[in-house]
Amino acid sequence: MRSSLVIGTAIVASFAVLTLVGDVLVDWAWFSAVGYLDVFQTILVSKLLLFFIVFAASTTFLWLNGSVAAWIAPSRDIVQSTQVEWTTMGSQTVPGVSSLRGRHLSLLIVGGAGLVGGLLALMEMSNWDVLLRYLYQVPYGQSDPEYGKDIGFFLFSLPAYIALKNWMLLTVILSALLAGGVYWAQGEIRFDSHPWSISPKANAHGSILLGVLFAIEAWSFYLDRFLLLYRDNGVVVGASYTDIQVELPTLWLLMILAMTGACLSWANLWARAYTLPVAAVALVFGSSFLLAEVFPVVFRYVIVKPNELALEKPYIQRNITLTQQAYGLHQIRSKPFPAEQHLTFQSLQANQATVNNIRLWDWQPLMETYRQLQEIRTYFKFHGADEDRYWLGGAYQQVTLSARELDSALLPPNA
């Protein structure tokens, strides 16, 4: 059984390495062929740098929590003396696990921390472009109207902060699971009793990690303030009246509540009970659901909807103004263009190329015609039509194109 598991793990690891090497070689060949080898080198170095930074930080934090759990767990003699009292867990027993101590447990912690740290590092490698944009950012030169921050902050800094926050949350959660596994293996956490029990040492360690989690969550609420500008509110993308008047103050309140939850969790280092962590969890997640999810929806439908145009007008105007600036539309000058009503045969002859390219077919009825005449079989489908121009009969002519595609889901079972 063990040898089969080792062989299977080796095969999976070898396949992953070969796939990664193959992708790198293909990218290297393509970038070399188009003359952008320096771009390939920049991307590769950025990915490797990010991988090793995340791997080192994640593995260290995971190993530290696992080692602390192993260090403060009771001695082997105490664990073995209590095995008779509560070792049964359903049809499984704990003694084989709970007797892990010393070198074997340390190797298991190091291996688990390294494996999880490697997976986290592989996940974060996709943020190489976020890292480069953050490191080489330049000011945009214009501030947003709500927070007064340079627009470059939203383009370069905010994505990096969000990626860092997500990694920190995931690392803390996985560290708590690793430490909890060590405590369970050493008999500090019991799931076979009713109710479940946890020792004061494991309780204290968990309270520290829970406090760290809430502190990061408070930072997450702080960053969510800026994400209000990315909201899709139906008519426009950006902060709406409800976002600014309700959700923004709510996020400030949730930040305070999250830090309060962190302080309650850390205060449990002295109390070492269940009430403070449970109260902290209920305070943070319960208030987050009510204040961030329920209350804004009720406010929008009760207060905003009856007078939506007047309330949303300033925010719609912001969107229009900044969109025009982003696309350079504010530089367009409008001037009158007199439409002449006396079209003559000579004008048509002089502009024959334009007249011949006037589109007469609407793509929607054309799609229906294609379906009736060209599908032939039920598994052929036309999903869209495009306009293009080709040289036909010596003239450059506009045509409407649609590809006949095969929908494999509609093929008969024996196909």
VENQUISUL-V460230 format. One record per pair of residues at least 4 apart in sequence whose ideal C-beta (glycine too) atoms are under 8 Angstrom apart, sorted by the first residue. I is the first residue (numbers start at 1). GAP is how many residues later the second one is. Records with the same first field share a line. If there is no record, write none. Layout:
I->GAP / GAP
This chain:
1->4
2->4
3->4
4->4
5->4
6->4
7->4
8->4
9->4
10->4
11->4
12->4
13->4
14->4
15->4
16->4
17->4
18->4
19->4
20->4
21->4
22->4
23->4
24->4 / 20
25->4
26->4
27->4 / 13 / 16
28->4 / 9 / 12
29->4
30->4
31->5 / 6 / 8 / 9
32->5 / 8
36->4
37->4
38->4
39->4
40->4
41->4
42->4 / 90
43->4 / 85
44->4
45->4
46->4 / 82 / 83 / 85 / 86
47->4 / 78 / 81
48->4
49->4 / 82
50->4 / 71 / 74 / 75 / 77 / 78 / 81
51->4 / 70 / 71 / 73 / 74
52->4 / 69
53->4
54->4 / 63 / 66 / 67 / 70 / 71 / 113
55->4 / 62 / 63 / 65 / 66
56->4 / 61
57->4 / 114
58->4 / 55 / 58 / 59 / 62 / 63 / 109 / 113
59->4 / 54 / 55 / 57 / 58 / 59
60->4
61->4 / 110 / 111 / 114
62->4 / 50 / 51 / 54 / 55 / 109 / 112 / 113 / 116
63->4 / 46 / 47 / 50 / 51
64->4
65->4 / 110 / 111 / 113 / 114 / 140 / 144
66->4 / 43 / 46 / 47 / 109 / 112 / 113 / 116
67->4 / 39 / 42
68->4 / 111 / 137
69->4 / 109 / 110 / 111 / 113 / 114 / 117 / 119 / 133 / 136
70->31 / 35 / 36 / 39 / 112 / 116
72->129 / 133
73->6 / 109 / 110 / 113 / 114 / 115 / 128
74->4 / 5 / 112 / 113 / 114
75->4
76->4 / 23 / 25
77->4
78->4
79->4 / 19 / 20 / 22 / 107 / 108
80->15 / 19
82->4 / 105
83->4 / 11 / 12 / 15 / 104
86->101 / 104 / 106 / 107
87->6 / 7 / 8 / 11
88->4 / 5 / 6 / 104
89->4 / 5 / 102 / 103
90->102
94->4 / 90 / 91 / 93
95->4
97->87 / 88
98->87 / 88 / 89
100->4 / 5 / 8 / 85 / 86
101->4 / 85
102->4
103->4
104->4
105->4 / 77 / 80
106->4
107->4
108->4
109->4 / 69 / 73
110->4
111->4
112->4 / 66
113->4 / 65
114->4
115->4
116->4 / 58 / 62
117->4
118->4
119->4
120->4 / 47 / 50 / 51 / 54
121->4
124->39 / 43
127->4 / 36
128->4
129->4
130->4 / 29 / 30 / 33
131->4 / 29
132->4
133->4 / 22 / 23 / 26 / 27
134->22 / 23 / 25 / 26
137->15 / 18 / 19 / 20
138->14
139->11 / 13
140->10 / 11 / 12 / 15
141->9
142->8 / 9 / 183
143->4 / 5 / 6 / 7 / 8
144->4 / 5 / 7 / 10 / 85 / 178
145->173 / 177
146->83 / 93 / 98 / 172
147->78 / 79
149->4 / 5 / 77
151->4
152->4 / 5
153->4 / 5 / 73
154->4 / 72 / 75
155->4
156->4
157->4
158->4 / 65 / 68 / 69
159->4
160->4
161->4 / 62
162->4 / 61 / 65
163->4
164->4
165->4 / 51 / 54 / 55 / 58
166->4
167->4
168->4 / 48
169->4 / 44 / 47 / 48 / 51
170->4
171->4
172->4 / 37 / 40 / 41 / 44
173->4 / 40
174->4
175->4 / 34
176->4 / 30 / 33 / 34 / 37
177->4
178->4
179->4 / 23 / 26 / 27 / 30
180->4 / 9 / 22 / 26
181->4
182->4
183->5 / 6 / 15 / 16 / 18 / 19 / 22
184->4 / 5 / 7
188->10 / 11 / 13 / 14
189->7 / 8 / 9 / 10 / 13
190->6 / 7 / 8
191->5
193->4
198->4 / 5 / 8
199->4
200->4 / 72
201->4
202->4
203->4 / 65 / 69 / 70 / 71 / 74
204->4 / 64 / 65 / 68
205->4
206->4 / 71
207->4 / 58 / 59 / 61 / 62 / 65 / 69 / 70
208->4 / 57 / 58 / 61
209->4
210->4 / 52 / 55 / 67 / 70 / 71
211->4 / 50 / 51 / 52 / 53 / 54 / 55
212->4 / 50
213->4
214->4 / 44 / 45 / 47 / 48 / 51 / 66 / 70
215->4 / 43 / 44 / 47
216->4
217->4 / 41 / 44 / 67
218->4 / 36 / 37 / 40 / 41 / 44
219->4
220->4
221->4 / 30 / 31 / 33 / 34 / 37
222->29 / 33
223->4
224->4 / 27
225->23 / 26 / 27
227->4
228->11 / 15 / 16 / 19 / 20
229->9 / 10
230->7 / 8
231->6 / 7 / 8 / 9 / 12
232->5
233->4 / 5 / 7 / 10 / 79
235->77 / 81
236->79 / 80 / 83 / 84
237->82
238->77 / 80 / 81
239->4 / 5 / 76
240->4 / 64 / 72 / 75
241->4 / 63 / 70 / 71 / 74
242->4 / 5 / 54 / 57 / 58 / 62
243->4 / 5 / 53
244->4 / 71
245->4
246->4 / 49 / 50 / 53
247->4 / 45 / 49
248->4
249->4
250->4 / 41 / 42 / 45 / 46
251->4 / 41
252->4
253->4 / 34 / 38
254->4 / 30 / 33 / 34 / 37 / 38
255->4
256->4
257->4 / 26 / 27 / 30 / 31
258->4 / 26
259->4
260->4 / 20 / 23
261->4 / 19 / 20 / 22 / 23
262->4 / 18
263->4
264->4 / 12 / 13 / 15 / 16 / 19
265->11 / 12 / 15
267->4 / 9
268->4 / 5 / 8 / 9
271->4 / 5
274->4
275->4
276->4
277->4
278->4
279->4
280->4
281->4
282->4
283->4
284->4
285->4
286->4
287->4
288->4 / 5
289->4 / 5
290->4 / 5
291->4
292->4
293->4
294->4
295->4
296->4
297->4
298->4
299->4 / 5
300->4 / 5
301->4
302->4
303->4
304->4 / 7 / 8
307->4
308->4
309->4
312->4
313->4
314->4
315->4
316->4
317->4
318->4
319->4
320->4
321->4 / 9
322->4
323->4 / 6
324->4 / 5 / 6
325->4 / 5
328->4
343->4 / 5
344->4
345->4
346->4
347->4
348->4 / 7
351->4
352->4
353->4 / 42 / 43
354->4
356->39 / 41
357->32 / 39 / 40 / 41
359->28 / 39 / 41
361->4 / 5 / 39
362->4
363->4 / 22 / 24 / 37
364->4
365->4
366->4 / 19 / 34 / 36
367->4 / 15 / 17 / 18 / 35
368->4
369->4
370->4 / 5 / 12 / 15 / 32 / 34
371->4 / 11
374->6 / 8 / 30
375->5 / 6 / 7 / 29
376->4
378->32
379->27 / 28 / 29 / 31 / 32
380->24 / 25 / 26 / 27
381->23 / 24 / 25 / 26 / 29
382->20 / 21 / 22 / 23
383->20 / 22
384->18
385->15 / 16 / 17
386->14 / 15 / 16
387->11 / 12 / 13 / 14
388->10 / 11 / 13
389->7 / 8 / 9 / 10
390->6 / 7 / 9
391->4 / 5 / 6
392->5 / 7
393->4
406->5
407->4
411->4
